[in-house]
């Protein structure tokens, strides 16, 4: 029977083994598939029943990954981790004893890992525990780092000296921002603003500061809406503080504000600007009282006080108000300082020369016994004295009706403003005193100057009379000689005619004529010296003029003098009287010859010369272009003293009878009258250079050639000339000459008579007139009037000297010309003919 049942039992046993093996494989697969660490442990207790070790019965695939223990199955933890802390034994032992599951997180010191653990009892009898665990070291480290970071930043937040706000916008239904709420603030915010942290969190700006300015809302909203950091510098008027900082936008309508108080910096800037403006204002003021009021107004405005004044201190130490009190309403209050019951107390304080910074009049030791100040409404007082040479001379004061702690910066500002005002007042008074002294000195100088001018005029008149005497003496001497020759010749002619010896008359005629010509030359020299000769300036090529005189100059110099011409080929044209310039050049060459008695070298040089302002001033000329004509010799030269007098009339270094002393003075007068200058450069033994400067002519063409004298030309049939001259001898002589030449001559003795003839229908080809005529109409006026009826009339002015006021400075109208008396018959004939036929 036993054989019959053995086989089925074995088969059942095999089946069960197979199922168990499959179950174990599934169980292993299940354990290895989970990502959480798993183990089954068997607890071990000591003799006292305390858990002391445990053995790993089962572990899953990730056990090693979470614990770092390799091949732990079947091993005791004490063997693998000898320093495992007791906490693990106690917790697992309690689960094995009580069967109560437990969840916890703990740091494994020996394994240096954090674990999240779920332990459950499998068998309390066998002390078997199943443990699910996860290595959470990374998470716990992150949490720790976060906590440390929060603590770190919270510490910074708490210790930050700048104010810090975490805020959130409050929007209306339409999205507009109407306010914002404080979410958090740091302690520095509370100190800067003066509100505690407990009072601010969760409240809005408008709740804390009902009168807050709109820009505190608008600018924060703009920063958040635009997601841009914005800077600000504004005042919170409700607390009278200025803040500067930045708004940084965050997400979800949140933002941070980091700021610092800049109230004192802003006040310092205000004080600096006020001092600059005060200096500008004081500089333009004239009266000390105005200055005193201006500094009082500046002080009161900047320090925001209730009253201010500037006081002067008299020599006996009493304060005196300068100007007005600021504002006018505070005058009664401030008068207590210099007129009230406490004025003696205040005077004593000023005498000490120390600033007064009294924050509370009622309680300060210096002022609590001065009830008059309190009654006047002075709650606090600032007074800064100005001390000079050990004495108080002025003080600037400010007051408030309430107690106020004045700052050192406010005291320095007051002292600076007071010092500037004192300096400005002293400077203005000194200027006024100086102005009075100057006025007195100016009067004295004026009186003295008038006295000197009277003396100078007397001296000048004396010198003038001396010069006139010298001049008339020289003229009388020369003219007496010439008149002697003329009168003597005429007497001899009369004698010979009476004797019937007519054939001897010619030599006396020639002698008288020569004397008259020399007299004419002398008058020309005198007129040139006085710059009143009649000039006939024309655009002149000075190179051609010099070249035309070369043969004459060479013959004049003689064989002992080597003569050279250095002419600038690009020489400019000059407007000058050519005949006078020829005379001047010849005169200079003769002077040069006389300075070289043993022979030498003579150079006539022309050049262009441009004078700037400095050079023109040195030459007494106008800046511009000039033509220079120089005569250079190697003669004996002149000393500086001789050069200084060379242009004076009748001054000569030649022996008696060899020169009149009018040559150089004539040349100088002619050149100056022509708008130029004459200069002499000379040293004794080194020769001389006389250089003439003549202005460049740029507007007119050069006259090609001077008129040549020829046989006296005669008139064409019917040609008529009107002669107007108040001197009958001259008028009849000119008319007789014209009639001899075939002209019809009409005569008039004054301008009115001449004008009547000109306005008639008579034929007139040429008007010959003197310039100076009687009857209220001169020759130029008559000529101008005649142009209305005879616009093409040709006119020749004949004159004994140049009436420049009548003729003009050498600038005549078209068909107007000038001829100087005396003149020769040949010269007059040629000139009249050339004008009529031109």
Secondary structure, 3 states (H helix, E strand, C coil): CHHHHHHHHHHHHHHHHHHHHHHHHHHHHHHHHCCCEEEEEEEEECCCCCEEEEEEEEECCCHHHHHCCCCCCCCEHHHHCCCCCHHHHHHHHHHHHHCCCEEEEEEECCCCEEEEEEEEEEECCCCEEEEEEEECHHHHHHHHHHHHHHHHHHHHHHHCCCEEEEEEEEECCCCCEEEEEEEEECHHHHHHHCCCHHHHCCCEHHHHCCCCCCHHHHHHHHHHHHCCCEEEEEEECCCCEEEEEEEEECCCCEEEEEEEECHHHHHHHHHHHHHHHHHHHHHHCCCHHHHHHHHHHHHHHHHCCCEEEEEEECCCCCEEEEEEEECHHHHHHHHHHHCCCCHHHHHHHHHHCCCEEECCCCCCCCCCCCHHHHHCCCCEEEEEEEEECCEEEEEEEEEECCCCCCCHHHHHHHHHHHHHHHHHHHHHHHHHHHHHHHHHHHHHHHHHHHHHHHHHHHHHHHHHHHHHHHHHHHHHHHHHHHHHHHHHHHHHHHHHHHHCCHHHHHHHHHHHHHHHHHHHHHHHHHHHHCCCCCCCCEEECHHHHHHHCHHHHHHHHCCCEEEEEECCCCCCCEEECHHHHHHHHHHHHHHHHHCCCCCEEEEEEEEEEEECHHHHHHHCCCCEEEEEEEEEECCCCCCHHHHHHCCCCCCCCCCCCCCCCCHHHHHHHHHHHCCCEEEEEECCCCCEEEEEEEEECCCCCCCCCCCCCCCCCCCCCCCEEEEECCCHHHHHHHHHHHHHCCCEEEEECCHHHHHHHHCCCCCCCEEEEECCCCCCCCHHHHHHHHCCCCCCCEEEEEECCCCHHHHCCCCCCCCEEEEECCCCHHHHHHHHHHHHHC
